[in-house]
Amino acid sequence: MSDDESKKPEDEFQEMLRELLSGNGAIDPSQLAGAAGLPNDPAALQALIGQLQNAMQAAPGGGINWQTATDQAIAIASEGSVATTPAERNALEQAFHVAALWLDEATVVTALAQEPILMTRAQWAKDTMPVWAQMAEPVATSISDALTRVMTDQAPEEMRSMMAGASQMMRNIGGALFAMQLGQVVGQLSREVVSGGDIGIPLLDENRAALVPQNVASFGEGLDLGDDQVQLYLAVRELAHARLFRHARWLRLDLISSITEFARGITIDTERLEDLAEGFDPSNPEELRQAMVDGSLIPPKSEAQLATLARLETTLALIEGWVDVVTAQATTRLPKADSVAEMVRRRRATGGPAESAFATLVGLELRPRRLREAAAFWQKVSDAVGTEARDALWAHPDLVPSGSDIDDPTALIARLEAEARGETPEPDEFDTALEQLLQQEDSREDDSAGSEGDSGSTDERRDDPPHV
């Protein structure tokens, strides 16, 4: 048997890819760099080739190598990085100290177990990547599998056995390209965010509070405000966000689980992929890259996804609204607090370009639309029953307000006021319906037990011997 005949299809495909990556194939590696969103420079090209070669050699079933995304994010975050001066570090550490004292007066949520930290952009990218990867992995897997399936189906008859035999390798390469796209997004985000909780979800482990000094300084540029005003306000917001997630220990898992549940429900538009495969021009891979990042591969949301998304938006709005109200209450001594707050609101309403890129890449918008309504809700609750009763609503998932409470907090406030007076509040429609359901269940159980008891008595009378 000749060497050519003994080759497996995946070996042939791997050899073809090696030719491609060496520059001897039909596609110039620099064009692949463009498809991955990388600048066309030797360092970026070498990094891309290295990542793809690693993907080719990855073990079957090994999943996506998210180190690719981390390396890409760190590289982008490090560009233009500026070291924090001792004076800036001292000012931000002092801001955290004062912020903690002010928050103690504004909320009963306890202080953090660990000291807040100051992070470089690269450190933020590295430390937050595990959560980004967890949220994006279901979509990355779907895209890799769909791309592999479509490319196999679209391949000429004589190449199909080769493509089918190399399907795992193709999945690895597709996953590597997606991971590099995510790295691009997180790297760009590291230049936009000012803190660990700036996105609204807890990205750092152990509910750690953190500021990114270089971005805090950029945030204050162009504002007619002193640096200390901006630093104090942002420190209060970050501490409030981190404290909330430490207080409501269930909240982080609930939030991220909902996000991954949403992502798992995403399916890939194979018709769109088939169109791309049919008209794919190797000399212009930009179209494939654009399809991955503009969201066109992700079809409209299903009913189940819309329901999950509604719950997510409500939870995110409640979190951000609570942080807004507590921050406003804690910064009453800050002369320009309202000006900084307005800047935060505007920035949050629009989001940055990298955040928009994540929304199209994963199909999930992280900015809650009902933020102002949620903040107004928490303010009404705070005014009516005080901070202790307000913050107690985060103690358990069953106590957290719903979307209907945001729309009309009257019933919730009435219940909290009654509980504060030591009274049993009037049951609402839900309580009444639940009580009726439980009574019906009890009634059915009693009827069933009675029937069994009667049957047992009859049997006993039948089986007992007659009295003599």
PyMOL commands that set and color helices and strands:
alter all, ss='L'
color gray80, all
select helices_A, chain A and resi 3-6+9-21+29-35+42-57+67-78+86-106+121-154+157-165+167-189+205-207+213-220+227-247+249-264+270-278+286-293+303-330+337-350+353-362+371-392+397-399+403-407+410-420+429-463
alter helices_A, ss='H'
color red, helices_A
select strands_A, chain A and resi 117-118+210-211
alter strands_A, ss='S'
color yellow, strands_A
deselect
rebuild
show_as cartoon
